[in-house]
């Protein structure tokens, strides 16, 4: 069982990448190579771009992204971005660290991120891979979260900065899928954690929607949540 990994300093939500990976000698994540640019949507399909900005809470690991059926999407390290071609419609994606952050002593601790993305034909949607702050000074697990960011999102402008500085990467989906399939029990566990996380997020959104409706009906101004 993995131990807690140390990270450093404070979290930056959408930090600008400080280094370009092209030409670097460090080891890239499996099934990943440096690209000149990302492909756009093909034909009537859409695409989803996943970008992971650099954060002061980064560890030596990378983020593994898969869809709800366990299909490999990509391995994304800090300061990089990948693109996945998908059919139009609603898609659910999960992500977890390449470091095994499951902890038996904390059974309710879910380290898998989840998000739902609505993709239109020939359009590109964006998902930010954000490093959470488990403790104030990042001395605990550096855990990622997934956030679908649209043009009207509060973080749209910061996302554009991250996209501008993040290095595009190619993904070898066959090689990545083979790595996931080599440990089927572990993959099933991560997918189960992802489904649980998505259910919790949906429940939270439903509660937030109900609160807004009640406040509008009663004329109470909705202030910021604590």
N, C-alpha and C positions, 0 to 999 in steps of 0.2 A: 504494500500500500504506500502510495506516495506521501511524503512529508510536506509540510507547508514550505512553499518557495518564497524566498525573500525578494521583494522588489524595492524600488527606491523612490523617495521624495513624494510629490503630490501628483494627482491625476490631472491631466489636461484633456478636456473632452474632445476637442478636435484640434490637436496639435499639428503644426506644419512639419512635414518630414524634413529632416536636416541633412539627409545624405541620399544620393542617387545610387541605386544598387548596381546599375550597369557598370561592368568592368571591375566590380569588387571581387575579392577573392574569398569572401566568407561562404560557408556552405549554405546553399538554398534549401528550402523545404523539399521533401520528395515530390515527384511529379510536377515540378515547377522549373521553368526557365525564364530568363529575362526576355521581354518583348519590346519592340519599338513602339507599339501602340496597341490599344484594345480593339477588337472587332466590334462593329455595330450590329444592330439587328439584321437578320437574314430573312429576306422574303417577307412573309406575313407573320413570322415569329417575332417575339420581343426579346429583350435582353435585360439581365439584372447585373449591375456592377456592384461588387463588394469592395470597399476600400477600408483599410485599417490605418488610420493616422498614427504617427509616432506618439507615444505617451511616456512620461517619466516613470510610470508603473510597469513598463514592459519587462518581460522576463526573456529568457533564452528560447522559450517555446514559440510556436506559431499557432494560428487558429485553423481548425479543420471545419469546413463547411460542407454540409450534405442536405439533401432535401428530405421531406418527411418519409419517403420510401427507402431511405438509405442510399440514394444515388449520390456518388461523390461529385462535389461542385468545385472544390479547390482547397489548397493550403495557402493561407494568407499570413505573412509575417508583417511586423510593423513597417509602415512606410511603403506599402505595396497595394496594388489593386488588381482584381481579376474580373472577367466578364463571363457570364453564363447565358447561353441561348436557351430560351424556354418558349413553350407554346403560350398563346394568349390565355388569360384566365387568372385564377387565384392560386398562388403557390406558397407553401410553408417551408421555411428553411430553419435548420438547427446548426449550432456551432459550439465547439468545445475546444479546450486547449490540447495541444499535443502532449503536454505534461499531464500525467494522471493525477487530477486534483480531487478525486473521490475520497471521502474520509468517512470511515465507518463510525467514528465517534460522534459525527454530526449527521444523523440519518436524513434530516430534512434539508440538508445543504445541497442545493441543486446547482451544479456548475455548468449546465448546458443552457445556451441562449436560444431564443426562438423569435421568429417574426413571420408575419404574413404579408405577402406582396401581391398586389393586383397589377397584372401586366397586360397592356394593350398591344394590338398588332403593330409591328414596326416601331415600337417605342422602347425607350430605355428607362428602367427604374433603378433607384440607388439605395443601397443598404450600407450604413456605416457600422463598422466593427469597433465598438467602444470599450475601453478598459474601465471596469468599475473600480470603485475605491472601497474595499472591504473595511479598511481602517484608515484613519486620517493620514497616516504617513506611509501607506502602502506596504507595511511590514508583514502583511498576510498575503493570501492568494491574490494574484493579479488575474482577475476573471473578466472575460469579455461579455459584452451584451450586443445584441443586434438591434439596429434602429432603422426602419424604412423611412427615408427622408424624401418628401415631395417638395415641389416648388414653393408651397405655402407654409412649409415647416419653418419653425423659428431658427433652425440650424442650417438652412439651405445655403446661406452665404459662406458659412464656415466649411460646409461640405465642399463647396467649389474650390476653396483654398486647398483642402486636403487632396482633392482630385488633381489639382494642378501640380502638386509636388510629389504625389505618390508614383512610384515606378510601376508601369504596366508589366504584367507577367503572363506567360503562356501556361496553360494547364494541360497536362497529359491525363485526361479523364480515365483512360483504361488502366494506366499504372496506379493512379490514386484509388480507383475502385478495387483493384486487386489487393491493395494494402488494407482497405477496410474489410474486405471479404475474408481476409486471412484470419481475422479474429471475430467470427460471427456473434459469439456471446457478448463480447464487449460492445459491438455495434448495436445489438438489440438493446443493451442497457442504456446506451446513450440516446437512442431513438425514444425509448420509454421516458427518459428524463426530459427529452425535448417536448414530447406530447404533454407531460405534466406541466412544464413551464408554459406552454402555449395555452393550456386550459386556465392556468392561474392568471395569465395576462388578459385573457378574454373576460374572466370573472371580474378583474379589476376595472377593465374598461366599462363593463356593464354597470358596476357600482358608480363609477364616475359619471356615466351618462344619466343614471337615475338621480344622482345628487344635483346635477345641473338642471334637470327637468323640474325637480322639486323647488329649487331656488328661483327659477324663472317663474314658476306658477305662483309662488308665495311673494314674489317681488323682492327677495333677498339678493343683494349683490354678492356675486361669487368672488371671494378673495383668493389669494394664492394659497395653495395647500401647504401645510407646514412641512 
